[in-house]
Amino acid sequence: MGPGVQDPRARQPSGGRGHQPSGPQRRLLLVLPCPRGDADPGALPRAAAALLRGVRGRPGRLRTHHPRQGRHRPGGAGGVQRGLAENRARYCHERNLAVNPQGGNTGMVGGSVPVFDEIILSTALMNQVISFHGVSGILVCQAGCILEELSRYVEERDFIMPLDLGAKGSCHIGGNVATNAGGLRFLRYGSLHGTVLGLEVVLADGTVLNCLTSLRKDNTGYDLKQLFIGSEGTLGVITAVSILCPPKPRAVNVAFLGCPGFAEVLQTFSTCKGMLGEILSAFEFMDAECMQLVGHHLGLVSPVQESPFYVLIETSGSRAGHDAEKLSSFLEHVLDFGLVTDGTLATDQRRVKMLWALRERITEALSRDGCVYKYDISLPVERLYDLVSDLRARLGPQAKHVVGYGHLGDGNLHLNVTAEAFSASLLGALEPYVYEWTAGQQGSVSAEHGLGFKKKDVLSYSKPPAALQLMQQLKALLDPKGILNPYKTLPARA
Ligand SMILES: Cc1cc2nc3c(=O)[nH]c(=O)nc-3n(C[C@H](O)[C@H](O)[C@H](O)COP(=O)(O)OP(=O)(O)OC[C@H]3O[C@@H](n4cnc5c(N)ncnc54)[C@H](O)[C@@H]3O)c2cc1C
């Protein structure tokens, strides 16, 4: 188990959380079933750990009388998968067994990792596209489809997925919806709360909630799907998703620029919004330490001269000539005004990918640097970097690196601290300081990663008591026995 993991036997029973480990489920149990024959023993630790993210459960085996024991990866064709998920949920509900829905297991906060006595319900075999409409761009697919495979599928049909993330090669669309993932296209295409049109969800008692509509407009009653977007597997198991895909842009350009200070990063962003307007699709930033880490651990080379900050700007439009013209007058402007000291531009796919890798592979470089303390926070954009500078001074030599990068266009900072080893004193210097600092700016302690297991107890820094209480009430209504991801997202006590 990772730092901070508490054994359930040490926990007090909590009012609204029905599930309490008892009897044979008292130790940590895990079933990672295999579609054919016995479970692959090597798969157990993988499924029980979010290795990059510092939460690891202790794999075990569930012993029950169930004839299909060890097969909790619903697979097959058509509605069979949904039916199996439904049966699994009903089976677990009747026997008061805790269930941990799991997609690609790339989550950053331990939500997909069984920490005590949960059974993994993996969506890995629910990987079929159900339909795609070439006029509307509406894709309907099963929850276990891998994001990158969906991207490839819709790109072949001249569309793109409305979201993109560094973990696209492993994460599932069901996991993306369950975490309300933001990612690299948020600035342009917005939140999954807007692009997801419908969901099919299996509730805790096995009831199938079929809200898998493909309608753009539907104001009939409460919009129930919104409850499950970002609910991290605590309210239901998402089995299928209907999502609106934008048309594939004909021209994509990426500029990678060096800035002399954070004030210049902000001015570059304002100028960029004004001059690039409708074609701007991403505005990402990273500091000099991030660049050093991707260079040192991954051998990636900076395409521009060394600078205190770097920004990556992506444009996506329909006319290459028009976009190139806009971009070059923007670049001329920011260079003339000293907002940018050096820059490079990519229009061909290979170079575009190369520049994106510098930003997308920071997480990987950090994980190679040592033990990582991760924070994913929303702040007013003008204060975005202050916390990083503040922490560098506060932590001194206790930390190996304190770095800041993220989706500047969305006001989302990824603040990461690396150290040689986990230390209680370093953690004590970071928490609750980081959360208090964020709350002091009316920020969010989780911008896009969710709360999972690691951050569930800090929810109150970003939500008032009445909101927490309502969340507990919704949980009790939808999952009265508290079997769905019981140790995640909500604090044990309101
Ligand atoms: C390199 C890297 C880059 C990343 N970049 C970003 C980024 O830019 N933006 C961002 O938002 N995140 C990012 N992430 C975090 C992560 O990829 C996202 O949170 C992703 O959406 C998780 O999807 P998953 O399928 O891996 O879900 P998992 O990790 O398997 O699960 C995450 C949570 O969702 C629940 N869940 C999974 N599937 C279902 C389902 N079908 N029904 C109900 N609940 C379910 C789980 O119980 C868990 O609580 C990144 C991660 C990595 C490793």
The ligand as an ORCA input file, in Angstrom:
! r2SCAN-3c Opt
* xyz 0 1
  C       0.523     10.341    -18.745
  C      -0.823     10.723    -18.226
  C      -1.407     11.896    -18.677
  C      -2.674     12.274    -18.211
  N      -3.206     13.431    -18.672
  C      -4.424     13.809    -18.235
  C      -5.000     15.031    -18.699
  O      -4.423     15.786    -19.470
  N      -6.240     15.336    -18.240
  C      -6.927     14.535    -17.371
  O      -8.060     14.875    -17.002
  N      -6.384     13.397    -16.908
  C      -5.160     13.007    -17.308
  N      -4.604     11.852    -16.839
  C      -5.342     11.040    -15.832
  C      -6.152      9.873    -16.426
  O      -5.624      9.456    -17.646
  C      -7.628     10.274    -16.610
  O      -8.184     10.491    -15.335
  C      -8.461      9.230    -17.353
  O      -9.707      9.799    -17.682
  C      -8.697      7.937    -16.574
  O      -9.260      6.973    -17.466
  P      -9.067      5.403    -17.179
  O      -9.839      4.631    -18.191
  O      -7.637      5.064    -17.077
  O      -9.788      5.270    -15.782
  P      -9.279      4.493    -14.484
  O      -7.978      5.036    -14.035
  O      -9.359      3.029    -14.704
  O     -10.422      4.926    -13.454
  C     -10.522      6.251    -13.001
  C     -11.781      6.387    -12.122
  O     -12.944      6.172    -12.903
  C     -13.676      5.031    -12.441
  N     -14.121      4.307    -13.636
  C     -13.355      3.833    -14.659
  N     -14.151      3.285    -15.603
  C     -15.428      3.405    -15.160
  C     -16.694      3.038    -15.685
  N     -16.823      2.421    -16.858
  N     -17.802      3.325    -14.957
  C     -17.707      3.970    -13.767
  N     -16.533      4.318    -13.226
  C     -15.408      4.054    -13.911
  C     -12.712      4.254    -11.571
  O     -13.402      3.541    -10.569
  C     -11.848      5.355    -11.005
  O     -12.471      5.941     -9.894
  C      -3.345     11.450    -17.275
  C      -2.757     10.261    -16.830
  C      -1.502      9.902    -17.282
  C      -0.913      8.614    -16.786
*
